[in-house]
Amino acid sequence: MKELYDLGELPPTGAVPAKMHASVIRRERFGAPVQAFQGEVVDVPAVGRGQALIYVMAAGINYNNVWAALGKPVDVIAARRRKGEAEDFHIGGSECSGIVWAVGDGVHNVAVGDHVVVSGGVWDEGARDIRLGADPMTSASNRAWGYETNFGSFAQFTVVNDYQCVPKPERLSWAQAAAYVLSGATAYRQLTGWHPNVVRPGDPVLIWGGSGGLGSMAIQITRALGGTPIAVASSKERAEYCLGLGAQGVIDRNDYTHWGRLPDIDDADASGRWLQEVRRFGSAFWEHLGERRAPRIVFEHVGQDTIPTSVYLCDNAGMVVLCGGTTGYHGDVDLRFLWMRQKRLQGSHGFNLRQCHELSRLIANGDVDPCLSHTGDFADIGKLHQLMHDNLHPCGNMAVRINAPGDDE
């Protein structure tokens, strides 16, 4: 057996080489993702109890490793070093598809040779809060695999906890299977995980960023559950993409000017202009819906620019559910609309195992498509993160082949 194999070259079955190719971030390269990610040869990580070694076929591209490349808002390398971890580098990647190559002691739910997709949530199954019944996503031990932890999917091999492994839908290519879990299951939790505010047949749902990875999943999941998705997009091309996924209508955010933080409540003129614009936006929602009903759920991840509109438009006793803040973290809320109309502003992060498996069944059954828009190669990891950083990435989700052949699409 060789010490190092080329990308795509299969070692002998069950044999684990000493070295592997990986796309690595180091602190001295923090900055533009296209420069921060560089190919290196590193040691293959060891497999511990309850873990599996995955021969990575393809990996998904997500915004969390844009942050890792920039070194902000968190220097993930320094954060791990403060906790005593030895590595002075970061191998990112929070979702992938691959083949189980080796397993540690105590692993029973996967076996060598299984084709799997990998879920990006990790936690300590023995943590006190989990043992007392907490959803693992709310546990103090929860971490984002391949972002807050090292040795993610941008390498020939990765080590994961056995519970992270989900059967790969047979109908998908390796690249398709690598690109749906993080955005899809995150959207699934937002739309189904916060009772009683879950999508029911006939519910109108407003979906921000409808052409992106999260939005494209949310449109399809809403449709699959019987809801009526109305998306927001920023161009005619992106609007057509949303309509093709099942959106009943699309609002062009460029037609409005009230984005950002709320004006001071004592500024009558500015407040009046803001109210006029948000009501005009609401009228467009009614027009696309075909009736005067407010959204029962507002699917949020844009944050600062849109939260004031989301809270205002949300139906009485409805929910604005938020999993990010891509335009900023200061979300202004007119509390009168929140308490008088008994609305809910709900944070949502990641997904638990049940939600991941349920979303995978929708994918396997063909009810939801992975929306893979672009497949690159190992050398493209930095470039694709740069496109995401610059908001120039294509609609839907992106992936890169790691060991998968070049004709895998």
C-alpha positions as CSV (number, residue, x, y, z in Angstrom):
1,M,0.0,0.0,0.0
2,K,1.2,3.5,-0.9
3,E,1.5,6.3,1.7
4,L,-0.4,8.7,-0.6
5,Y,-2.9,8.1,-3.4
6,D,-3.9,10.4,-6.1
7,L,-7.4,12.0,-6.0
8,G,-9.8,9.5,-7.4
9,E,-7.4,6.6,-7.0
10,L,-8.9,3.8,-4.8
11,P,-6.7,2.3,-2.2
12,P,-7.1,-1.4,-1.6
13,T,-10.4,-2.2,0.1
14,G,-10.2,-1.4,3.8
15,A,-6.6,-0.1,3.6
16,V,-6.1,3.4,5.1
17,P,-3.1,5.3,3.8
18,A,-1.0,7.6,6.0
19,K,-1.4,10.7,4.0
20,M,-4.2,12.5,2.0
21,H,-4.8,15.5,-0.3
22,A,-6.8,18.3,1.4
23,S,-7.8,21.9,0.6
24,V,-6.4,23.7,3.6
25,I,-6.8,27.2,5.2
26,R,-4.0,28.6,7.3
27,R,-4.1,31.8,9.4
28,E,-1.4,33.5,7.3
29,R,-3.7,33.1,4.2
30,F,-6.8,34.5,5.8
31,G,-8.6,36.8,3.4
32,A,-10.1,36.3,-0.1
33,P,-11.3,32.6,-0.3
34,V,-9.7,32.1,-3.7
35,Q,-6.3,32.6,-2.0
36,A,-7.1,31.2,1.5
37,F,-7.8,27.6,0.2
38,Q,-4.7,25.8,-1.0
39,G,-4.0,22.2,-1.7
40,E,-1.7,20.4,0.7
41,V,-0.8,16.9,1.8
42,V,-1.7,16.1,5.5
43,D,-2.1,13.1,7.7
44,V,-5.3,11.0,7.4
45,P,-7.2,11.6,10.7
46,A,-7.5,8.6,13.1
47,V,-10.8,6.9,13.6
48,G,-12.1,6.8,17.2
49,R,-14.8,4.9,19.0
50,G,-18.2,5.6,17.4
51,Q,-16.7,7.1,14.3
52,A,-16.4,6.2,10.6
53,L,-13.7,7.1,8.1
54,I,-15.3,8.3,4.8
55,Y,-13.7,8.2,1.4
56,V,-15.1,11.5,0.2
57,M,-16.6,11.4,-3.3
58,A,-18.0,14.9,-3.5
59,A,-18.5,17.9,-1.1
60,G,-21.0,20.7,-0.9
61,I,-20.1,24.4,-0.9
62,N,-21.6,26.6,1.9
63,Y,-21.1,30.1,3.3
64,N,-19.7,29.0,6.6
65,N,-16.3,28.3,5.0
66,V,-16.3,31.7,3.4
67,W,-16.2,32.9,7.0
68,A,-13.4,30.4,7.8
69,A,-11.4,31.7,4.9
70,L,-11.8,35.3,5.9
71,G,-10.9,34.5,9.5
72,K,-13.9,36.4,10.7
73,P,-16.3,36.9,12.4
74,V,-14.5,34.0,14.1
75,D,-10.9,32.7,13.7
76,V,-11.9,29.1,13.9
77,I,-8.2,27.9,14.0
78,A,-7.4,30.1,17.0
79,A,-10.7,29.1,18.7
80,R,-9.8,25.4,18.5
81,R,-6.2,26.0,19.6
82,R,-7.5,27.7,22.7
83,K,-9.3,24.5,23.5
84,G,-6.1,22.5,23.2
85,E,-6.4,21.1,19.7
86,A,-3.0,20.7,18.0
87,E,-3.6,21.5,14.4
88,D,-2.6,25.0,13.1
89,F,-4.8,24.7,10.0
90,H,-8.4,24.2,9.0
91,I,-9.9,21.7,6.6
92,G,-13.5,22.9,6.0
93,G,-16.5,21.4,4.3
94,S,-19.8,20.7,6.2
95,E,-21.5,18.2,3.9
96,C,-20.4,15.4,1.6
97,S,-21.2,12.1,-0.1
98,G,-18.9,9.2,0.1
99,I,-18.1,5.6,0.9
100,V,-17.6,4.3,4.5
101,W,-14.0,3.1,4.4
102,A,-13.3,2.1,8.0
103,V,-15.3,2.1,11.3
104,G,-14.3,2.4,14.9
105,D,-15.3,0.4,17.9
106,G,-19.0,0.5,18.8
107,V,-20.3,1.4,15.3
108,H,-23.3,-0.7,14.3
109,N,-25.5,1.5,12.0
110,V,-23.0,1.7,9.1
111,A,-20.6,-0.7,7.6
112,V,-17.5,-0.6,5.4
113,G,-18.7,-0.1,1.8
114,D,-21.9,1.8,2.6
115,H,-22.7,4.7,0.3
116,V,-23.7,7.7,2.6
117,V,-24.3,11.4,2.8
118,V,-22.9,13.2,5.8
119,S,-24.9,15.5,8.1
120,G,-23.1,18.6,9.4
121,G,-24.3,18.6,13.0
122,V,-22.1,17.1,15.7
123,W,-22.6,16.9,19.5
124,D,-21.7,14.9,22.5
125,E,-24.3,12.2,22.9
126,G,-23.4,11.9,26.5
127,A,-23.9,15.6,27.3
128,R,-26.0,16.3,30.3
129,D,-28.6,18.4,28.5
130,I,-29.0,15.8,25.7
131,R,-29.4,13.1,28.3
132,L,-32.1,15.2,30.0
133,G,-34.0,15.3,26.7
134,A,-32.8,18.4,24.8
135,D,-32.9,18.6,21.1
136,P,-29.2,18.0,20.2
137,M,-29.3,21.2,18.1
138,T,-29.8,23.2,21.3
139,S,-27.2,21.4,23.3
140,A,-24.2,23.3,24.6
141,S,-22.1,20.6,23.0
142,N,-23.4,21.3,19.5
143,R,-20.9,22.2,16.8
144,A,-20.9,22.8,13.0
145,W,-18.9,20.0,11.5
146,G,-16.2,21.2,9.1
147,Y,-16.5,24.8,10.4
148,E,-16.3,24.7,14.2
149,T,-14.6,21.3,14.0
150,N,-11.6,20.4,11.8
151,F,-11.1,17.8,9.1
152,G,-14.3,18.4,7.1
153,S,-15.2,17.3,3.7
154,F,-12.6,19.1,1.5
155,A,-10.2,16.2,1.7
156,Q,-9.8,12.7,0.3
157,F,-10.8,11.3,3.7
158,T,-12.8,12.6,6.6
159,V,-13.7,11.2,10.0
160,V,-17.3,11.6,11.2
161,N,-19.5,10.4,14.1
162,D,-21.5,7.3,13.0
163,Y,-24.8,9.1,13.6
164,Q,-23.8,11.7,10.9
165,C,-24.1,9.1,8.2
166,V,-27.4,9.0,6.2
167,P,-28.1,6.5,3.4
168,K,-27.3,8.1,0.0
169,P,-30.4,8.4,-2.2
170,E,-29.8,5.9,-5.0
171,R,-31.2,8.2,-7.7
172,L,-28.6,10.9,-7.1
173,S,-25.1,11.3,-8.4
174,W,-22.3,11.7,-5.9
175,A,-22.3,15.5,-6.6
176,Q,-26.0,15.8,-6.2
177,A,-25.9,13.9,-3.0
178,A,-23.2,16.1,-1.6
179,A,-25.1,19.4,-2.1
180,Y,-28.6,19.1,-0.4
181,V,-28.2,18.2,3.2
182,L,-27.0,21.4,4.8
183,S,-29.3,23.9,3.0
184,G,-32.2,21.4,2.7
185,A,-32.4,20.1,6.2
186,T,-31.8,23.6,7.6
187,A,-34.8,24.8,5.6
188,Y,-36.8,21.7,6.6
189,R,-36.3,22.5,10.3
190,Q,-37.3,26.1,9.8
191,L,-40.6,25.1,8.1
192,T,-41.5,22.0,10.2
193,G,-39.6,22.2,13.5
194,W,-41.4,25.0,15.5
195,H,-44.9,23.8,16.4
196,P,-47.6,25.0,16.1
197,N,-46.0,27.2,13.4
198,V,-45.4,24.6,10.8
199,V,-46.4,24.5,7.1
200,R,-49.9,23.1,6.6
201,P,-51.9,22.7,3.4
202,G,-52.9,26.1,2.0
203,D,-50.5,28.1,4.2
204,P,-49.0,31.1,2.4
205,V,-45.2,31.3,3.0
206,L,-42.9,34.2,2.1
207,I,-39.4,33.0,1.2
208,W,-36.6,35.5,1.0
209,G,-33.6,34.7,-1.3
210,G,-35.7,32.2,-3.2
211,S,-33.1,31.3,-5.8
212,G,-30.3,30.5,-3.3
213,G,-29.5,27.2,-1.7
214,L,-31.8,27.7,1.3
215,G,-34.5,29.4,-0.7
216,S,-34.6,26.8,-3.5
217,M,-35.0,24.1,-0.9
218,A,-37.7,26.1,1.0
219,I,-39.8,26.6,-2.1
220,Q,-39.9,22.9,-2.8
221,I,-40.4,21.8,0.8
222,T,-43.3,24.2,1.2
223,R,-44.9,22.8,-2.0
224,A,-44.3,19.2,-0.9
225,L,-46.1,20.0,2.4
226,G,-49.1,21.6,0.7
227,G,-48.2,25.3,1.3
228,T,-48.1,28.1,-1.2
229,P,-44.6,29.6,-1.6
230,I,-44.1,33.2,-2.7
231,A,-40.5,34.0,-3.2
232,V,-38.3,37.1,-3.3
233,A,-35.5,37.4,-5.8
234,S,-33.3,40.1,-7.3
235,S,-33.5,39.5,-11.1
236,K,-35.8,38.2,-13.8
237,E,-33.5,35.2,-14.3
238,R,-33.6,34.3,-10.6
239,A,-37.4,34.8,-10.6
240,E,-37.8,32.3,-13.5
241,Y,-35.7,29.9,-11.5
242,C,-38.0,30.2,-8.5
243,L,-41.1,29.7,-10.6
244,G,-39.6,26.6,-12.1
245,L,-39.2,25.1,-8.6
246,G,-42.8,25.7,-7.7
247,A,-43.1,29.2,-6.4
248,Q,-46.6,30.6,-7.1
249,G,-45.1,34.1,-7.6
250,V,-41.9,36.1,-7.2
251,I,-41.4,39.6,-5.9
252,D,-38.4,41.5,-7.3
253,R,-36.8,43.2,-4.3
254,N,-35.2,45.8,-6.6
255,D,-38.6,47.4,-7.1
256,Y,-38.6,48.6,-3.4
257,T,-36.4,51.1,-1.5
258,H,-37.2,50.5,2.2
259,W,-34.5,48.0,3.0
260,G,-32.4,48.3,6.1
261,R,-33.0,49.4,9.6
262,L,-36.2,51.1,10.7
263,P,-36.3,54.9,10.7
264,D,-36.6,56.6,14.1
265,I,-40.2,56.4,15.3
266,D,-40.2,60.1,15.9
267,D,-39.3,60.9,12.3
268,A,-42.8,61.0,10.9
269,D,-41.8,61.6,7.3
270,A,-39.3,58.8,7.1
271,S,-41.6,56.4,9.0
272,G,-44.4,57.3,6.6
273,R,-42.2,56.6,3.5
274,W,-41.2,53.3,5.0
275,L,-44.8,52.3,5.8
276,Q,-45.8,53.2,2.2
277,E,-43.1,51.0,0.7
278,V,-43.7,48.0,3.0
279,R,-47.5,48.1,2.3
280,R,-46.7,48.2,-1.4
281,F,-44.6,45.1,-0.9
282,G,-47.4,43.5,0.9
283,S,-49.8,44.3,-1.9
284,A,-47.5,42.5,-4.3
285,F,-47.6,39.5,-2.0
286,W,-51.4,39.5,-2.1
287,E,-51.3,39.8,-5.9
288,H,-49.1,36.8,-6.4
289,L,-51.1,34.8,-3.8
290,G,-54.4,35.7,-5.4
291,E,-56.1,36.7,-2.2
292,R,-55.6,39.1,0.7
293,R,-53.9,36.8,3.2
294,A,-50.7,37.5,5.1
295,P,-47.9,34.9,5.2
296,R,-48.3,32.3,8.0
297,I,-44.6,31.8,7.9
298,V,-41.8,34.1,6.8
299,F,-38.7,32.2,5.9
300,E,-35.8,34.5,6.8
301,H,-32.0,34.4,6.5
302,V,-31.3,37.8,5.1
303,G,-31.5,39.6,8.4
304,Q,-30.9,43.3,8.9
305,D,-32.3,44.5,5.5
306,T,-35.5,42.5,5.7
307,I,-36.5,41.7,9.3
308,P,-38.6,44.9,9.7
309,T,-40.6,44.0,6.6
310,S,-40.9,40.3,7.7
311,V,-42.3,41.1,11.1
312,Y,-44.7,43.7,9.7
313,L,-46.1,41.4,7.0
314,C,-46.3,38.2,9.1
315,D,-49.9,37.1,9.9
316,N,-51.4,37.4,13.3
317,A,-50.0,34.5,15.4
318,G,-47.7,33.7,12.5
319,M,-44.0,33.2,12.6
320,V,-40.8,34.8,11.2
321,V,-38.2,32.0,11.4
322,L,-34.6,33.1,11.0
323,C,-31.4,31.0,10.4
324,G,-28.9,33.7,9.4
325,G,-28.2,37.4,8.8
326,T,-26.4,37.8,5.5
327,T,-27.0,41.6,5.4
328,G,-26.2,42.2,9.0
329,Y,-27.1,41.2,12.5
330,H,-29.0,44.3,13.8
331,G,-32.7,43.3,13.2
332,D,-35.0,46.2,14.1
333,V,-38.5,45.2,15.2
334,D,-41.4,47.5,15.9
335,L,-42.5,45.7,19.1
336,R,-46.1,46.9,18.7
337,F,-46.6,44.6,15.7
338,L,-44.9,41.7,17.6
339,W,-47.0,41.8,20.8
340,M,-50.3,43.2,19.7
341,R,-50.6,40.8,16.8
342,Q,-49.0,37.9,18.9
343,K,-46.4,37.1,16.2
344,R,-43.4,34.9,16.8
345,L,-39.8,35.7,15.9
346,Q,-38.0,32.4,16.1
347,G,-34.3,31.6,15.7
348,S,-33.5,28.3,14.0
349,H,-30.1,26.7,13.6
350,G,-29.2,23.5,11.7
351,F,-31.2,20.4,12.0
352,N,-31.5,17.2,14.1
353,L,-31.2,13.6,12.9
354,R,-34.9,13.1,12.5
355,Q,-35.2,16.2,10.3
356,C,-32.2,15.2,8.2
357,H,-33.6,11.7,7.6
358,E,-37.1,13.1,6.8
359,L,-35.7,15.5,4.2
360,S,-33.6,12.7,2.7
361,R,-36.7,10.7,2.2
362,L,-38.3,13.6,0.3
363,I,-35.2,13.8,-1.8
364,A,-35.1,10.0,-2.4
365,N,-38.8,10.0,-3.4
366,G,-38.3,12.8,-5.9
367,D,-40.4,15.3,-4.0
368,V,-37.5,17.7,-3.6
369,D,-34.6,18.2,-6.0
370,P,-31.1,18.9,-4.7
371,C,-30.9,21.9,-7.1
372,L,-27.3,21.3,-8.0
373,S,-26.4,24.2,-10.3
374,H,-22.7,23.8,-10.6
375,T,-20.1,21.0,-10.1
376,G,-16.5,21.9,-9.8
377,D,-13.3,20.0,-9.1
378,F,-11.0,19.8,-6.1
379,A,-8.9,22.7,-7.4
380,D,-12.1,24.9,-7.6
381,I,-12.9,25.0,-3.9
382,G,-11.4,28.4,-3.3
383,K,-12.9,29.9,-6.5
384,L,-16.4,28.7,-5.7
385,H,-16.3,30.1,-2.2
386,Q,-15.1,33.4,-3.7
387,L,-18.1,33.4,-6.0
388,M,-20.3,32.9,-3.0
389,H,-18.5,35.7,-1.1
390,D,-19.0,38.1,-4.0
391,N,-22.7,37.0,-4.5
392,L,-21.9,35.9,-8.0
393,H,-22.6,32.2,-7.5
394,P,-25.3,30.6,-9.6
395,C,-28.8,29.8,-8.3
396,G,-29.3,26.7,-6.1
397,N,-26.4,24.7,-4.6
398,M,-22.8,24.0,-5.6
399,A,-20.5,21.0,-5.1
400,V,-17.0,19.8,-6.0
401,R,-15.8,16.4,-6.9
402,I,-13.2,15.1,-4.5
403,N,-12.7,11.5,-5.5
404,A,-15.7,11.2,-7.9
405,P,-14.9,10.8,-11.6
406,G,-15.1,13.9,-13.9
407,D,-18.3,12.7,-15.5
408,D,-20.3,12.6,-12.2
409,E,-23.0,15.2,-12.5
